[in-house]
Amino acid sequence: MGYDPRIGTSFLKAGIGFGGFCFPKDLQAFIRIAEKLNCDFGLLKEVEKINKNRPKLLVKKIKEVVGILEDKVIGILGLAFKPNTDDMRFAPSIEIIKLLQKEKAKIRAYDPIAMDKAKGVLKNVGYGRDPYEVAKDSDALVIVTEWEEFRNIDLEKIKNLLLNPAIVDGRNIYQPEEVKRLGFVYKSIGRLGANTR
């Protein structure tokens, strides 16, 4: 499937789930059409169910790193549903932040272009001017959208700004060996043996 350009390797990556307007809407439409035809399209229902549970998985990984979330500051990098857009429709960041806030975590976030739209959707979120401002005095840094800017941040500087040198990488943008070598506690998605702690 990875060789098919309509699917491709860009869509077959472990992560925190998909968002945006088209794919979730189209998935629901196919499920409803199948129901009208008395066809139980179990596969698509499972895709929808799994996608809805991905934010919970990420929050679980954050808790593995920081423990109890109450009064912890969680730095979120990336708010849009994908890089190079400001589109917040069905963005996984929305559910992730709501789950963290439900457990009384404090959120500080940055996105290169989606912050204005995020402010209309997310409440009680502090915003930083860049990844470094988000990392300063945060208990963990969480990668939610795989912006190129985040791949190229100075991880040594990030480590020194964080209260705890912890990264939860929801998009697998870092090489585990590199972040471990720098002394981070590191959690990623779907990488056997890549996580520390």
C-alpha positions as CSV (number, residue, x, y, z in Angstrom):
1,M,0.0,0.0,0.0
2,G,2.9,2.3,0.6
3,Y,3.7,2.4,-3.1
4,D,0.2,3.5,-4.0
5,P,0.5,7.4,-4.3
6,R,-3.2,7.7,-3.3
7,I,-2.4,6.0,0.0
8,G,1.4,6.3,0.3
9,T,3.8,6.2,3.1
10,S,2.7,9.7,4.2
11,F,-0.6,8.2,5.4
12,L,0.7,5.0,6.9
13,K,2.5,6.3,10.0
14,A,1.9,5.5,13.6
15,G,0.6,8.6,15.5
16,I,-2.1,10.2,17.4
17,G,-4.8,9.8,14.8
18,F,-6.2,11.8,11.9
19,G,-8.3,14.9,11.8
20,G,-9.3,17.6,9.4
21,F,-12.6,18.1,7.8
22,C,-12.6,15.7,4.8
23,F,-11.3,12.3,6.1
24,P,-13.5,12.1,9.3
25,K,-16.5,13.3,7.4
26,D,-16.0,10.9,4.5
27,L,-15.5,8.0,6.9
28,Q,-18.8,8.8,8.7
29,A,-20.5,9.1,5.3
30,F,-19.3,5.7,4.2
31,I,-20.5,4.1,7.5
32,R,-24.0,5.8,7.1
33,I,-24.3,4.7,3.5
34,A,-23.4,1.1,4.4
35,E,-26.0,1.2,7.2
36,K,-28.7,2.4,4.8
37,L,-27.8,-0.6,2.6
38,N,-28.1,-2.9,5.6
39,C,-24.3,-3.6,5.3
40,D,-22.3,-3.7,8.5
41,F,-19.1,-2.1,7.5
42,G,-17.2,-3.2,10.6
43,L,-13.8,-2.3,9.3
44,L,-14.7,1.4,8.9
45,K,-16.4,1.4,12.3
46,E,-13.2,0.1,13.9
47,V,-11.1,2.7,12.1
48,E,-13.4,5.4,13.5
49,K,-13.3,3.8,17.0
50,I,-9.5,3.5,17.0
51,N,-9.0,7.1,15.8
52,K,-11.3,8.4,18.6
53,N,-9.1,6.6,21.2
54,R,-5.8,7.9,19.9
55,P,-5.9,11.0,22.0
56,K,-6.4,8.9,25.2
57,L,-3.3,6.8,24.3
58,L,-1.2,10.0,24.0
59,V,-2.5,11.3,27.4
60,K,-1.7,7.9,28.9
61,K,1.9,8.3,27.6
62,I,2.1,11.8,29.1
63,K,1.0,10.4,32.5
64,E,3.7,7.7,32.3
65,V,6.2,10.5,32.0
66,V,4.9,13.1,34.5
67,G,2.7,11.1,36.8
68,I,-0.4,12.9,38.2
69,L,-1.4,15.7,35.8
70,E,-2.9,18.1,38.3
71,D,-1.1,21.4,38.2
72,K,1.5,20.1,35.8
73,V,2.4,22.3,32.8
74,I,2.2,20.5,29.6
75,G,3.8,22.1,26.5
76,I,2.0,21.3,23.3
77,L,3.8,21.8,20.0
78,G,1.3,21.8,17.1
79,L,-2.4,22.5,17.1
80,A,-3.5,22.2,13.5
81,F,-4.6,18.8,12.3
82,K,-1.6,18.6,10.0
83,P,1.4,20.8,9.2
84,N,1.3,23.7,6.7
85,T,-2.3,24.6,7.5
86,D,-4.2,26.6,10.1
87,D,-7.1,24.2,9.9
88,M,-8.4,23.2,13.4
89,R,-11.4,21.2,12.3
90,F,-11.4,17.8,14.1
91,A,-7.7,18.4,15.0
92,P,-6.5,15.8,17.5
93,S,-5.0,18.6,19.6
94,I,-8.5,19.7,20.7
95,E,-9.4,16.4,22.3
96,I,-5.9,15.9,23.7
97,I,-5.9,19.3,25.4
98,K,-9.5,18.8,26.7
99,L,-8.4,15.4,28.3
100,L,-5.4,17.0,29.9
101,Q,-7.5,19.9,31.2
102,K,-10.0,17.4,32.6
103,E,-7.2,16.1,34.8
104,K,-6.3,19.7,35.8
105,A,-3.1,20.0,33.8
106,K,-2.1,23.5,32.6
107,I,-1.5,23.9,28.9
108,R,0.9,26.0,27.1
109,A,0.9,25.7,23.3
110,Y,2.5,26.9,20.1
111,D,1.7,26.3,16.4
112,P,3.4,28.3,13.6
113,I,0.2,29.4,12.0
114,A,-2.9,27.9,13.7
115,M,-2.9,29.8,17.0
116,D,-5.4,32.4,16.0
117,K,-7.9,29.8,15.0
118,A,-7.1,27.6,18.0
119,K,-7.9,30.5,20.4
120,G,-11.5,30.4,19.0
121,V,-11.7,26.6,19.8
122,L,-9.6,26.1,22.9
123,K,-10.2,27.7,26.3
124,N,-7.8,28.3,29.2
125,V,-4.7,27.7,27.1
126,G,-1.5,29.8,27.3
127,Y,0.3,30.4,24.1
128,G,4.0,30.8,23.5
129,R,5.7,32.7,20.7
130,D,7.9,29.8,19.8
131,P,8.7,26.2,21.0
132,Y,11.3,27.5,23.5
133,E,8.7,29.7,25.3
134,V,6.4,26.7,25.5
135,A,9.1,24.5,26.9
136,K,10.2,27.0,29.6
137,D,9.2,25.5,33.0
138,S,7.0,22.9,31.4
139,D,6.9,19.4,32.9
140,A,6.9,17.7,29.5
141,L,6.9,18.7,25.8
142,V,4.3,17.0,23.5
143,I,4.6,16.9,19.8
144,V,1.1,16.9,18.3
145,T,1.6,18.2,14.8
146,E,4.7,17.3,12.7
147,W,5.8,20.8,11.6
148,E,9.2,20.9,10.0
149,E,10.1,23.7,12.5
150,F,9.8,21.2,15.4
151,R,12.2,18.7,13.7
152,N,14.9,21.4,13.7
153,I,14.6,22.9,17.2
154,D,17.7,22.9,19.4
155,L,16.9,20.0,21.7
156,E,19.8,20.8,24.1
157,K,18.2,24.2,24.6
158,I,14.8,22.6,25.1
159,K,16.2,20.2,27.6
160,N,17.6,23.1,29.7
161,L,14.2,25.0,29.6
162,L,12.0,22.1,30.7
163,L,11.5,21.3,34.4
164,N,11.8,17.6,33.5
165,P,13.7,16.6,30.3
166,A,10.7,14.7,28.8
167,I,9.3,14.5,25.3
168,V,6.2,12.7,24.3
169,D,6.4,12.5,20.5
170,G,3.0,11.9,19.1
171,R,4.3,12.0,15.5
172,N,7.6,10.2,15.8
173,I,9.6,13.2,14.4
174,Y,12.7,12.4,16.5
175,Q,15.2,9.6,16.4
176,P,14.9,7.8,19.7
177,E,18.6,7.2,20.0
178,E,19.4,10.9,19.6
179,V,16.9,12.2,22.2
180,K,18.0,9.5,24.6
181,R,21.6,10.4,24.1
182,L,20.7,14.0,25.0
183,G,19.2,12.7,28.3
184,F,15.5,13.0,27.6
185,V,12.8,10.7,28.9
186,Y,11.2,9.9,25.5
187,K,7.9,8.3,24.6
188,S,6.8,7.8,21.0
189,I,4.1,5.9,19.1
190,G,4.4,2.3,17.8
191,R,8.2,2.0,18.1
192,L,9.2,-1.2,19.9
193,G,12.0,-0.5,22.4
194,A,12.1,3.2,21.5
195,N,10.6,4.5,24.7
196,T,12.5,5.3,28.0
197,R,11.1,5.0,31.5
